[in-house]
Amino acid sequence: MTDLTKCKVSLIERFKTIRNQTVALTNPLMAEDFVCQPSVDISPPKWHLGHSSWFFENFILSKYKQDYQPFDKAYHFIFNSYYDSQGSRILRNKRGGLNRPPTQQIMAYREHVDQAMAELLEDRTANQGDLDDFLELGLQHEQQHQELLLTDIKYIFADNPLLPAYTDYVVGPNHQAKQAWLEIEEGISQIGYTGSAFAFDNEKERHKVYLNPYRISNRLVNNEEFLEFMADGGYENFEYWLSEGWEWVKANQITSPLYWFLSEDEWYAFELNGLQKLRGEDPLAHISYFEADAFARWKGKRLPTEAEWEQAAVLHGDLNRSTSFSEAQIPQAQLSADHPNFFGAVWEWTSSDYAPYPKYSQARGALGEYNGKFMVNQKVLRGGSCATPKSHFRPTYRNFFHPQLRWQFSGIRLAESV
């Protein structure tokens, strides 16, 4: 077997593995689950299945596969997400109205795209510039949608008054590290991605930053600590809140993290295996930036900047392995409960605005629409969560969301200046 043949086989197998994993995440769903959209931030599972297939069809097959015939030209309109360069699209809040095409037909669409992609990859004679760039981005994009699919499914199931479980798994014992503070000396640090493996454009270019001395917690804030904040009137005292956050609390009558329920003076949390008694030692999850910032102020601490977080993760990312988070038990091959404590439980809010790095260069066309145009009015999160594919864990990965959003697995790591 030649090196080129080995490369083809490896690439085709990787493509199939990632694509099959997306479908596997929908195996526990019933027909009615596939079309639900209880919030504008949530996409129906069937839309995720279609959109991730449209990405390969639109950006690769239509351009690089000779005589390729689209599965259905109408899909270009309903499965384009936000690519203005690719034409008009259905409004985001209308995705839940797609009772047709049926899910079975979208599965047939996936098979059509997968077969054509396998043929294209098999026929390659050498590396092909843009094709390889779009292929790698497509696979990374598919894995991002696996994470979004899980978080959206959780929201969909939690919105149902019956609070059904997505799947069943056994929660293991908690081994959260004892609270300690990691001392980081002042000096010039380098942040941002460097290397030959894949990284998103918003992780580049690597650059120098000056960091004043600081301390950062060796572990995440847990549920018990946040209950103390609540018991001390955390949601009633405006002094802890940013002005916009306080208005958000009042307008939406926020009194606890998302998915928490109080019943007969006892707190419960909705998880992917259904409603469970709240475990105080578990890392806090599903809070907004506003809540994270308010809690930090209440504790007399602050959130780390993304540069501080990255430097600490590089220096201490191999410490304090955690098996403490119940939903890290989700039974799928890409997830593991045994990640370093800086990676794998919840995304961690930072105080940094999502903005371009120095020398950031936004690509032209569709590639430039992937990250660059969202660099406004959002906050950076770091670290990855229990729903993040393991291959996406790296210190430089920059996630970003609006400060009021909570449906992602998002939590808190405290810091303080020295």
BABA-769704 format. One record per atom (N, C-alpha, C): x, y, z negated. Coordinates in pm, whole numbers, padded with zeros to 5 digits, always signed. Example, Ala and Ser with C-alpha at 12.3 -4.5 7.8 and 13.67 -1.06 7.14 Angstrom:
<pts>
+01319-00569-00780
+01230-00450-00780
+01320-00330-00780
+01285-00225-00708
+01367-00106-00714
+01290+00003-00787
</pts>
This chain:
<pts>
+00085-00119+00000
+00000+00000+00000
+00089+00125+00000
+00068+00214+00095
+00149+00334+00106
+00112+00433-00005
+00200+00531-00026
+00173+00632-00128
+00047+00710-00095
+00025+00739+00036
-00094+00812+00076
-00219+00731+00046
-00214+00600+00073
-00329+00514+00046
-00357+00508-00104
-00252+00495-00185
-00270+00494-00329
-00333+00624-00377
-00289+00734-00320
-00343+00864-00356
-00491+00873-00322
-00527+00822-00204
-00668+00823-00162
-00754+00741-00257
-00707+00620-00287
-00783+00531-00374
-00802+00595-00512
-00695+00653-00565
-00701+00716-00696
-00799+00833-00696
-00794+00914-00591
-00882+01030-00582
-01027+00989-00566
-01053+00890-00483
-01190+00842-00463
-01245+00785-00593
-01163+00708-00665
-01208+00651-00792
-01235+00760-00894
-01150+00862-00897
-01174+00973-00990
-01304+01045-00956
-01325+01068-00827
-01448+01133-00783
-01570+01052-00827
-01567+00922-00803
-01682+00836-00838
-01703+00833-00989
-01596+00825-01064
-01607+00818-01210
-01674+00942-01267
-01631+01057-01220
-01687+01183-01270
-01833+01197-01227
-01861+01165-01103
-01999+01176-01054
-02092+01078-01127
-02045+00958-01150
-02127+00858-01219
-02152+00897-01365
-02055+00964-01425
-02072+01006-01564
-02188+01104-01577
-02206+01192-01479
-02317+01287-01483
-02450+01213-01485
-02464+01118-01397
-02588+01040-01391
-02608+00961-01519
-02499+00907-01576
-02510+00828-01698
-02569+00910-01813
-02539+01040-01815
-02593+01125-01921
-02744+01138-01913
-02802+01112-01798
-02947+01121-01782
-03018+00988-01805
-02944+00881-01828
-03007+00750-01844
-03111+00744-01956
-03088+00812-02070
-03190+00806-02176
-03316+00887-02147
-03318+00966-02040
-03429+01055-02013
-03547+00981-01949
-03667+01032-01976
-03788+00986-01908
-03820+01085-01797
-03909+01044-01710
-03939+01125-01590
-03978+01268-01626
-04055+01284-01734
-04103+01417-01771
-03992+01508-01821
-03882+01450-01868
-03773+01530-01923
-03695+01606-01817
-03697+01557-01695
-03608+01609-01592
-03644+01750-01544
-03766+01795-01569
-03810+01922-01510
-03825+02032-01614
-03802+02004-01742
-03827+02102-01848
-03729+02219-01843
-03782+02340-01864
-03700+02460-01875
-03763+02552-01981
-03740+02523-02110
-03805+02602-02215
-03748+02741-02235
-03635+02773-02172
-03573+02904-02186
-03501+02937-02056
-03485+03066-02029
-03414+03108-01908
-03268+03063-01912
-03213+03043-02030
-03073+02999-02040
-03057+02850-02014
-03167+02777-02010
-03165+02632-01993
-03202+02597-01850
-03129+02502-01792
-03164+02451-01660
-03217+02309-01674
-03318+02272-01597
-03372+02136-01605
-03266+02035-01564
-03266+01916-01623
-03167+01815-01586
-03164+01785-01437
-03280+01784-01372
-03280+01753-01229
-03211+01863-01148
-03216+01986-01199
-03147+02095-01128
-02996+02077-01139
-02947+02039-01257
-02804+02011-01272
-02760+01903-01172
-02839+01798-01159
-02804+01689-01067
-02799+01738-00923
-02891+01825-00888
-02893+01878-00752
-02786+01981-00726
-02768+02072-00820
-02671+02180-00800
-02529+02127-00787
-02490+02032-00873
-02354+01979-00866
-02331+01905-00735
-02436+01850-00675
-02423+01786-00544
-02416+01891-00433
-02496+01996-00448
-02492+02107-00352
-02352+02166-00343
-02282+02174-00456
-02148+02232-00457
-02057+02158-00359
-02058+02025-00364
-01973+01947-00274
-02023+01956-00130
-02155+01954-00112
-02210+01961+00023
-02181+02096+00088
-02202+02202+00012
-02191+02336+00069
-02047+02380+00093
-01960+02354-00004
-01825+02406+00004
-01725+02311+00068
-01758+02182+00076
-01663+02086+00131
-01717+02014+00254
-01828+01944+00237
-01877+01861+00348
-01917+01945+00469
-01988+02053+00446
-02034+02136+00557
-01918+02200+00633
-01805+02214+00566
-01691+02282+00628
-01589+02183+00684
-01569+02071+00616
-01457+01984+00650
-01497+01850+00712
-01622+01810+00701
-01661+01681+00757
-01729+01701+00892
-01667+01649+00992
-01717+01670+01128
-01856+01609+01143
-01946+01686+01205
-02083+01642+01234
-02163+01608+01108
-02127+01667+00996
-02202+01639+00873
-02343+01696+00884
-02441+01618+00844
-02580+01660+00844
-02628+01679+00701
-02668+01801+00663
-02719+01824+00528
-02837+01733+00498
-02849+01692+00374
-02958+01604+00332
-03093+01672+00352
-03103+01799+00313
-03225+01878+00331
-03183+02025+00325
-03204+02098+00432
-03158+02237+00438
-03224+02325+00333
-03342+02287+00286
-03411+02367+00184
-03337+02362+00050
-03254+02259+00031
-03181+02247-00094
-03080+02359-00113
-03037+02420-00005
-02941+02529-00016
-03000+02644-00096
-03130+02667-00082
-03196+02775-00152
-03221+02740-00299
-03263+02618-00327
-03303+02586-00464
-03186+02544-00553
-03072+02506-00494
-02961+02459-00577
-02838+02550-00576
-02844+02661-00503
-02740+02762-00518
-02762+02830-00653
-02658+02843-00732
-02674+02898-00867
-02663+03050-00868
-02543+03103-00838
-02521+03247-00847
-02428+03298-00738
-02407+03220-00632
-02311+03257-00528
-02377+03349-00425
-02359+03479-00444
-02415+03575-00350
-02355+03558-00211
-02230+03514-00204
-02165+03495-00075
-02229+03382+00005
-02308+03297-00062
-02368+03182+00005
-02516+03203+00040
-02566+03323+00018
-02703+03353+00060
-02801+03359-00055
-02929+03364-00021
-03035+03380-00121
-03054+03250-00199
-03123+03261-00312
-03142+03146-00401
-03266+03168-00486
-03314+03059-00545
-03428+03066-00634
-03387+03140-00761
-03480+03215-00820
-03450+03284-00944
-03420+03183-01055
-03328+03218-01142
-03285+03126-01246
-03402+03081-01333
-03493+03172-01365
-03603+03136-01455
-03714+03057-01385
-03696+03029-01256
-03795+02952-01182
-03752+02807-01159
-03637+02768-01211
-03587+02633-01187
-03680+02528-01248
-03748+02562-01357
-03839+02467-01420
-03965+02443-01339
-03991+02524-01237
-04108+02505-01152
-04085+02406-01039
-03965+02349-01033
-03932+02256-00925
-03984+02115-00956
-04117+02102-00960
-04173+01968-00976
-04143+01882-00853
-04121+01946-00741
-04074+01879-00621
-03949+01951-00572
-03850+01885-00518
-03847+01742-00486
-03842+01656-00612
-03896+01535-00606
-03893+01447-00723
-03750+01406-00758
-03731+01367-00881
-03599+01328-00928
-03541+01215-00844
-03626+01121-00804
-03579+01009-00723
-03515+01057-00593
-03570+01163-00536
-03515+01216-00412
-03382+01289-00440
-03371+01352-00554
-03244+01417-00588
-03136+01312-00611
-03173+01199-00667
-03077+01089-00682
-03032+01039-00544
-03126+01035-00450
-03090+00996-00313
-02997+01100-00251
-03019+01226-00284
-02933+01335-00239
-02791+01315-00292
-02779+01280-00419
-02648+01256-00476
-02577+01141-00403
-02649+01035-00376
-02590+00920-00307
-02545+00959-00166
-02626+01041-00099
-02592+01089+00035
-02461+01168+00031
-02450+01260-00065
-02330+01342-00078
-02210+01257-00117
-02230+01165-00210
-02119+01081-00257
-02063+00994-00145
-02152+00939-00062
-02107+00856+00048
-02027+00938+00149
-02079+01055+00180
-02009+01141+00276
-01875+01188+00221
-01869+01217+00091
-01743+01259+00030
-01642+01144+00032
-01688+01021+00006
-01597+00907+00009
-01539+00887+00149
-01623+00906+00250
-01576+00894+00388
-01475+01003+00420
-01503+01124+00377
-01412+01236+00404
-01277+01212+00337
-01279+01169+00213
-01154+01147+00141
-01077+01029+00199
-01148+00929+00246
-01082+00813+00307
-01016+00850+00438
-01073+00944+00512
-01021+00981+00644
-00909+01084+00638
-00879+01136+00520
-00773+01237+00510
-00639+01178+00550
-00562+01256+00621
-00428+01211+00660
-00319+01282+00583
-00354+01392+00517
-00255+01468+00436
-00332+01569+00353
-00260+01638+00266
-00323+01744+00190
-00376+01852+00284
-00490+01911+00247
-00555+02005+00337
-00590+02135+00265
-00493+02202+00209
-00508+02338+00159
-00637+02367+00084
-00725+02445+00145
-00848+02488+00082
-00935+02371+00041
-00937+02266+00120
-01017+02149+00085
-00976+02096-00051
-00846+02082-00074
-00798+02031-00202
-00834+02125-00316
-00827+02255-00290
-00863+02352-00394
-01011+02339-00431
-01097+02331-00329
-01239+02319-00356
-01274+02184-00417
-01204+02079-00376
-01230+01947-00432
-01199+01945-00581
-01083+01997-00619
-01048+01999-00761
-01143+02088-00840
-01175+02203-00784
-01270+02290-00852
-01406+02222-00864
-01446+02150-00759
-01574+02079-00763
-01580+01976-00874
-01472+01902-00895
-01468+01802-01000
-01469+01867-01139
-01393+01975-01154
-01394+02048-01281
-01532+02109-01307
-01592+02160-01202
-01726+02219-01209
-01829+02113-01250
-01817+01993-01194
-01908+01884-01230
-01897+01852-01379
-01775+01852-01430
-01756+01822-01573
-01811+01935-01661
-01800+02058-01614
-01863+02167-01689
-02014+02148-01695
-02072+02099-01587
-02216+02076-01587
-02255+01955-01671
-02164+01863-01692
-02193+01755-01786
-02212+01812-01927
-02126+01906-01963
-02140+01970-02093
-02269+02052-02101
-02296+02129-01997
-02420+02206-01995
-02542+02116-01997
-02534+02004-01929
-02645+01909-01926
-02677+01860-02066
-02574+01824-02143
-02597+01778-02280
-02656+01888-02369
-02601+02008-02359
-02652+02116-02443
-02794+02155-02403
-02824+02150-02274
-02960+02180-02229
-03058+02072-02272
-03016+01946-02263
-03102+01837-02307
-03134+01851-02456
-03035+01887-02535
-03060+01906-02678
-03164+02015-02701
-03153+02125-02629
-03249+02234-02645
-03388+02188-02603
-03396+02116-02493
-03525+02066-02443
-03592+01976-02546
-03515+01884-02605
-03573+01792-02701
-03610+01863-02831
-03529+01962-02872
-03560+02037-02994
-03681+02126-02976
-03712+02165-02854
-03829+02249-02827
-03959+02169-02835
-03948+02039-02826
-04065+01952-02835
-04106+01940-02982
-04232+01969-03018
-04273+01963-03159
-04257+01825-03221
-04247+01720-03140
-04225+01585-03192
-04079+01559-03226
-03990+01648-03183
-03847+01637-03208
-03793+01496-03176
-03811+01451-03052
-03765+01317-03017
-03612+01311-03008
-03557+01193-03026
-03412+01173-03015
-03375+01149-02869
-03263+01204-02830
-03208+01178-02696
-03145+01040-02692
-03073+01005-02798
-03009+00874-02806
-02989+00840-02953
-02941+00722-02979
-02921+00677-03116
-02774+00645-03139
-02722+00683-03251
-02585+00650-03288
-02573+00661-03439
-02472+00597-03492
-02449+00595-03636
-02348+00703-03672
-02380+00783-03771
-02291+00890-03814
-02191+00834-03915
-02063+00853-03887
-01958+00803-03975
-01933+00897-04091
-01844+00857-04183
-01811+00942-04298
-01738+01068-04256
-01748+01169-04340
-01683+01296-04310
-01545+01301-04374
-01450+01354-04298
-01313+01367-04348
-01260+01508-04322
-01338+01608-04351
-01295+01744-04325
-01176+01781-04414
-01082+01851-04355
-00960+01888-04427
-00992+01986-04541
-00911+01982-04645
-00923+02079-04752
-00882+02216-04700
-00954+02317-04745
-00928+02453-04698
-00783+02495-04725
-00717+02545-04619
-00582+02599-04629
-00568+02708-04524
-00469+02793-04542
-00447+02903-04448
-00312+02886-04380
-00315+02888-04249
-00194+02874-04169
-00133+03013-04148
-00010+03028-04188
+00058+03157-04178
+00125+03169-04041
+00093+03276-03969
+00152+03301-03838
+00232+03431-03846
+00360+03422-03816
+00447+03539-03825
+00421+03636-03710
+00454+03760-03735
+00439+03860-03629
+00544+03839-03521
+00514+03894-03404
+00610+03884-03295
+00542+03882-03160
+00623+03871-03058
+00572+03866-02921
+00544+03721-02885
+00424+03695-02839
+00383+03561-02797
+00344+03564-02651
+00340+03446-02592
+00295+03434-02454
+00165+03355-02454
+00063+03407-02389
-00063+03335-02377
-00101+03327-02229
-00192+03235-02201
-00231+03212-02063
-00166+03085-02010
-00224+03033-01904
-00180+02903-01853
-00051+02915-01772
+00034+02815-01790
+00150+02799-01704
+00169+02649-01683
+00203+02611-01563
+00219+02470-01532
+00164+02438-01395
+00170+02312-01359
+00129+02271-01224
-00007+02203-01220
-00062+02168-01337
-00193+02104-01339
-00302+02209-01317
-00427+02163-01311
-00537+02255-01285
-00563+02346-01404
-00596+02470-01376
-00649+02564-01474
-00737+02662-01398
-00840+02713-01466
-00927+02811-01401
-00853+02945-01386
-00900+03024-01290
-00830+03149-01262
-00832+03245-01380
-00934+03235-01467
-00940+03328-01579
-00837+03296-01689
-00766+03185-01675
-00659+03149-01770
-00524+03207-01727
-00519+03276-01615
-00395+03326-01558
-00403+03477-01544
-00292+03546-01539
-00156+03500-01543
-00107+03498-01687
-00008+03412-01712
+00054+03408-01843
+00121+03542-01869
+00106+03591-01993
+00157+03725-02022
+00192+03737-02170
+00265+03842-02202
+00309+03865-02338
+00208+03949-02415
+00193+03914-02543
+00112+03994-02634
+00189+04007-02765
+00169+04118-02832
+00230+04134-02965
+00124+04102-03069
+00158+04014-03160
+00068+03975-03267
+00123+04020-03401
+00043+04093-03476
+00077+04125-03613
+00064+03999-03698
+00128+03992-03812
+00117+03871-03895
-00028+03848-03937
-00068+03721-03941
-00206+03689-03978
-00212+03549-04035
-00323+03518-04096
-00353+03383-04142
-00478+03334-04071
-00482+03206-04044
-00599+03147-03980
-00632+03017-04051
-00759+02990-04068
-00801+02872-04142
-00762+02744-04070
-00727+02644-04147
-00692+02515-04088
-00815+02434-04049
-00934+02483-04086
-01055+02408-04053
-01168+02504-04021
-01275+02448-03970
-01392+02526-03934
-01480+02551-04056
-01559+02656-04050
-01661+02681-04152
-01764+02570-04145
-01807+02520-04262
-01903+02411-04262
-02043+02458-04301
-02138+02367-04295
-02278+02401-04321
-02299+02450-04464
-02232+02386-04558
-02248+02424-04698
-02207+02569-04721
-02099+02611-04658
-02052+02748-04673
-02152+02846-04613
-02214+02807-04503
-02311+02897-04441
-02440+02902-04522
-02476+02793-04589
-02591+02795-04679
-02569+02895-04792
-02446+02909-04839
-02414+03007-04943
-02436+03148-04890
-02397+03172-04766
-02421+03302-04702
-02570+03331-04697
-02648+03232-04659
-02793+03251-04650
-02854+03276-04787
-02810+03198-04888
-02864+03213-05023
-02830+03348-05083
-02721+03407-05037
-02679+03538-05087
-02743+03653-05008
-02844+03619-04929
-02916+03722-04854
-02845+03766-04728
-02766+03678-04670
-02688+03714-04552
-02771+03766-04436
-02889+03710-04418
-02974+03752-04306
-03062+03873-04342
-03055+03917-04468
-03138+04029-04511
-03058+04157-04533
-02926+04147-04535
-02842+04261-04569
-02777+04318-04443
-02820+04435-04403
-02770+04497-04279
-02621+04528-04285
-02564+04536-04406
-02425+04577-04419
-02328+04476-04356
-02370+04354-04339
-02282+04252-04280
-02287+04249-04128
-02381+04322-04072
-02412+04301-03930
-02370+04418-03842
-02322+04385-03723
-02309+04486-03618
-02447+04540-03586
-02455+04663-03544
-02585+04725-03520
-02669+04645-03421
-02609+04604-03311
-02684+04526-03212
-02725+04391-03269
-02638+04330-03350
-02671+04205-03413
-02786+04217-03511
-02787+04327-03589
-02896+04349-03684
-03029+04367-03613
-03027+04438-03502
-03150+04453-03422
-03196+04319-03367
-03100+04234-03328
-03132+04100-03278
-03195+04015-03388
-03141+04022-03509
-03197+03947-03622
-03341+03989-03648
-03365+04119-03654
-03499+04168-03685
-03598+04137-03572
-03558+04161-03449
-03648+04141-03336
-03688+03995-03318
-03597+03905-03351
-03621+03762-03329
-03648+03686-03458
-03655+03759-03571
-03683+03699-03702
-03590+03580-03729
-03461+03603-03709
-03361+03499-03729
-03334+03483-03879
-03344+03361-03929
-03320+03335-04070
-03225+03217-04094
-03183+03150-03988
-03094+03035-04002
-03033+03003-03866
-02930+02917-03863
-02877+02875-03733
-02982+02803-03649
-02959+02798-03521
-03048+02726-03431
-03052+02579-03469
-03169+02519-03458
-03193+02377-03485
-03198+02342-03633
-03196+02441-03723
-03214+02414-03865
-03361+02427-03902
-03410+02335-03986
-03549+02335-04029
-03555+02317-04180
-03637+02397-04247
-03656+02387-04392
-03787+02317-04419
-03782+02207-04493
-03902+02130-04526
-03896+02089-04672
-03995+02135-04750
-04002+02103-04892
-03869+02132-04962
-03820+02252-04937
-03697+02303-05000
-03572+02224-04963
-03577+02151-04854
-03460+02077-04809
-03433+02109-04662
-03306+02129-04630
-03268+02166-04494
-03240+02042-04409
-03291+02050-04286
-03267+01947-04186
-03208+02013-04062
-03141+01933-03980
-03088+01982-03853
-03127+01887-03742
-03171+01943-03631
-03201+01858-03516
-03071+01827-03444
-03047+01700-03422
-02928+01654-03353
-02970+01566-03236
-02875+01524-03158
-02909+01444-03040
-02967+01308-03076
-02953+01267-03202
-03019+01145-03247
-03142+01175-03332
-03198+01294-03315
-03322+01331-03383
-03299+01418-03504
-03405+01439-03580
-03398+01526-03698
-03329+01451-03812
-03226+01516-03870
-03146+01454-03974
-03131+01550-04091
-03113+01495-04211
-03082+01581-04324
-02952+01656-04297
-02950+01782-04331
-02832+01863-04307
-02716+01813-04393
-02603+01788-04330
-02483+01746-04402
-02395+01869-04428
-02379+01902-04553
-02308+02024-04590
-02165+02028-04542
-02100+01912-04533
-01958+01909-04497
-01936+01915-04346
-02040+01902-04266
-02022+01908-04121
-01988+02049-04075
-01906+02064-03971
-01881+02197-03916
-02010+02265-03873
-02023+02390-03906
-02137+02471-03865
-02144+02479-03713
-02263+02469-03657
-02279+02473-03511
-02403+02553-03474
-02406+02596-03349
-02521+02663-03289
-02552+02797-03355
-02449+02879-03365
-02470+03015-03413
-02423+03113-03305
-02475+03233-03314
-02437+03339-03220
-02310+03408-03266
-02255+03488-03178
-02141+03571-03217
-02181+03666-03329
-02303+03719-03322
-02349+03810-03425
-02346+03743-03563
-02393+03618-03570
-02392+03545-03697
-02250+03513-03743
-02166+03475-03647
-02027+03445-03681
-01957+03567-03740
-01978+03681-03677
-01915+03805-03724
-01969+03845-03860
-02102+03831-03880
-02163+03868-04008
-02111+03779-04121
-02099+03649-04095
-02047+03558-04196
-01904+03595-04234
-01822+03624-04133
-01682+03660-04160
-01675+03785-04247
-01759+03884-04219
-01760+04006-04299
-01802+03974-04443
-01902+03889-04457
-01949+03849-04591
-01837+03783-04670
-01754+03704-04603
-01643+03636-04669
-01522+03728-04691
-01527+03849-04639
-01412+03937-04648
-01302+03900-04553
-01336+03827-04448
-01241+03783-04346
-01283+03842-04212
-01232+03783-04106
-01270+03825-03971
-01256+03707-03876
-01304+03724-03754
-01281+03624-03651
-01145+03648-03587
-01077+03543-03544
-00949+03564-03475
-00969+03622-03336
-00870+03692-03287
-00870+03727-03145
-00838+03601-03066
-00863+03604-02936
-00832+03483-02859
-00682+03459-02851
-00602+03564-02854
-00457+03546-02852
-00409+03483-02983
-00467+03526-03096
-00433+03466-03224
-00474+03319-03226
-00593+03292-03176
-00641+03152-03174
-00547+03065-03090
-00510+03113-02972
-00426+03033-02883
-00289+03008-02945
-00231+03110-03004
-00100+03093-03067
-00108+02990-03180
-00212+02997-03262
-00228+02902-03371
-00251+02762-03320
-00328+02748-03213
-00355+02617-03157
-00228+02554-03101
-00144+02635-03040
-00017+02584-02986
+00073+02537-03099
+00076+02615-03209
+00166+02583-03321
+00113+02472-03409
-00019+02462-03423
-00076+02372-03522
-00185+02279-03466
-00196+02269-03336
-00304+02191-03277
-00298+02043-03303
-00184+01993-03351
-00171+01850-03378
-00203+01816-03523
-00247+01916-03600
-00276+01894-03741
-00425+01869-03764
-00455+01806-03878
-00592+01798-03929
-00690+01735-03833
-00656+01617-03788
-00751+01546-03702
-00880+01523-03778
-00991+01540-03711
-01120+01540-03778
-01213+01435-03719
-01277+01360-03806
-01385+01270-03762
-01515+01314-03829
-01526+01444-03852
-01631+01492-03941
-01761+01529-03871
-01761+01539-03742
-01879+01597-03677
-01968+01487-03622
-02091+01483-03668
-02178+01371-03636
-02199+01355-03485
-02215+01466-03416
-02248+01454-03274
-02126+01425-03187
-02010+01413-03249
-01894+01360-03176
-01906+01209-03160
-02014+01149-03213
-02037+01006-03198
-02120+00974-03074
-02154+01076-02994
-02235+01052-02875
-02167+00943-02792
-02237+00835-02760
-02172+00719-02697
-02148+00738-02548
-02042+00809-02516
-02003+00821-02376
-01851+00826-02368
-01800+00781-02257
-01656+00755-02246
-01572+00880-02262
-01624+00996-02227
-01541+01116-02227
-01531+01181-02364
-01612+01136-02460
-01612+01200-02591
-01544+01112-02694
-01481+01176-02791
-01415+01103-02897
-01427+01182-03025
-01443+01115-03137
-01449+01184-03265
-01311+01218-03318
-01207+01174-03251
-01071+01189-03303
-00991+01291-03225
-01040+01415-03223
-00967+01524-03159
-00892+01602-03266
-00781+01668-03230
-00721+01762-03325
-00825+01863-03370
-00809+01915-03490
-00911+02000-03546
-00928+02131-03469
-00831+02168-03386
-00849+02287-03303
-00927+02255-03176
-00958+02129-03154
-01029+02090-03033
-01132+01983-03066
-01256+02001-03021
-01345+01888-03016
-01467+01886-03104
-01485+01975-03199
-01607+01977-03278
-01703+02080-03219
-01668+02207-03229
-01752+02314-03174
-01663+02418-03106
-01720+02488-03010
-01653+02605-02956
-01642+02710-03066
-01533+02783-03067
-01508+02878-03174
-01512+03022-03122
-01603+03099-03180
-01613+03239-03140
-01484+03313-03174
-01440+03398-03085
-01331+03491-03115
-01386+03633-03107
-01309+03727-03155
-01354+03867-03151
-01324+03933-03017
-01265+03858-02924
-01218+03916-02798
-01329+03927-02694
-01330+04039-02626
-01419+04055-02511
-01365+03974-02394
-01457+03919-02315
-01416+03845-02197
-01377+03944-02089
-01248+03951-02062
-01194+04048-01966
-01078+03983-01892
-01039+04037-01778
-00927+03979-01703
-00794+04000-01774
-00706+03903-01758
-00570+03917-01807
-00493+04013-01716
-00381+04068-01765
-00295+04148-01677
-00254+04066-01554
-00255+04128-01442
-00218+04069-01313
-00319+03964-01264
-00435+03958-01330
-00539+03867-01279
-00579+03909-01139
-00588+03813-01052
-00625+03841-00914
-00748+03758-00877
-00857+03827-00852
-00982+03759-00817
-00979+03721-00669
-01000+03593-00642
-00999+03546-00505
-01115+03605-00426
-01101+03606-00297
-01209+03654-00211
-01309+03541-00190
-01434+03580-00162
-01536+03482-00130
-01586+03405-00251
-01631+03281-00226
-01696+03202-00330
-01605+03171-00447
-01477+03145-00422
-01385+03116-00532
-01376+03232-00629
-01385+03352-00577
-01379+03470-00662
-01505+03491-00744
-01615+03427-00704
-01739+03439-00779
-01745+03344-00897
-01650+03255-00910
-01661+03150-01010
-01649+03205-01152
-01555+03295-01177
-01536+03351-01310
-01533+03503-01312
-01467+03561-01214
-01434+03703-01220
-01552+03796-01238
-01664+03768-01175
-01774+03864-01179
-01851+03862-01311
-01815+03769-01400
-01882+03761-01530
-01803+03829-01641
-01697+03899-01605
-01609+03958-01706
-01663+04092-01757
-01780+04085-01823
-01840+04204-01881
-01946+04161-01982
-01949+04229-02097
-02053+04210-02199
-02061+04068-02254
-01949+03996-02256
-01948+03862-02311
-01829+03846-02405
-01838+03746-02493
-01731+03718-02588
-01665+03584-02553
-01536+03574-02586
-01459+03454-02556
-01474+03352-02669
-01493+03226-02630
-01489+03114-02723
-01374+03023-02683
-01317+02957-02783
-01202+02871-02757
-01222+02733-02821
-01149+02634-02766
-01132+02507-02833
-01208+02389-02779
-01327+02409-02720
-01405+02295-02675
-01493+02240-02785
-01587+02153-02746
-01682+02098-02842
-01696+01949-02823
-01786+01890-02902
-01812+01747-02890
-01872+01711-02756
-01924+01809-02684
-01984+01785-02552
-01887+01813-02438
-01766+01858-02470
-01668+01895-02367
-01589+01773-02321
-01577+01749-02192
-01490+01640-02145
-01349+01657-02198
-01289+01549-02241
-01158+01557-02306
-01052+01622-02218
-01061+01602-02087
-00960+01658-01998
-00965+01810-01993
-01070+01870-02049
-01082+02016-02051
-01025+02078-02178
-00979+01997-02271
-00920+02052-02392
-00778+02100-02364
-00757+02229-02374
-00623+02286-02365
-00626+02423-02433
-00515+02466-02489
-00515+02591-02565
-00556+02714-02485
-00538+02709-02353
-00561+02829-02272
-00703+02840-02217
-00785+02737-02235
-00921+02734-02176
-01005+02846-02238
-01068+02926-02153
-01149+03039-02198
-01295+03016-02162
-01377+02992-02261
-01521+02988-02241
-01576+03125-02276
-01697+03155-02231
-01751+03288-02254
-01903+03285-02250
-01964+03357-02346
-02109+03367-02352
-02148+03503-02409
-02272+03539-02384
-02325+03662-02442
-02338+03644-02594
-02322+03751-02671
-02311+03738-02817
-02435+03687-02888
-02552+03691-02824
-02674+03645-02890
-02705+03498-02866
-02629+03431-02780
-02664+03295-02740
-02616+03192-02842
-02697+03085-02861
-02669+02990-02967
-02684+02844-02924
-02729+02817-02802
-02760+02678-02770
-02635+02596-02741
-02523+02661-02721
-02397+02588-02711
-02352+02542-02850
-02266+02441-02855
-02206+02399-02982
-02100+02503-03021
-02142+02605-03093
-02053+02717-03125
-02045+02738-03274
-01924+02762-03325
-01905+02777-03469
-01799+02879-03503
-01740+02866-03624
-01655+02971-03680
-01525+02912-03734
-01417+02979-03702
-01288+02962-03773
-01248+03102-03820
-01220+03115-03947
-01190+03246-04004
-01042+03281-03991
-01017+03410-03992
-00880+03462-03990
-00873+03584-04080
-00754+03628-04111
-00736+03752-04185
-00599+03809-04154
-00591+03940-04159
-00464+04008-04138
-00382+04002-04265
-00249+04005-04248
-00159+04000-04364
-00104+04140-04389
</pts>
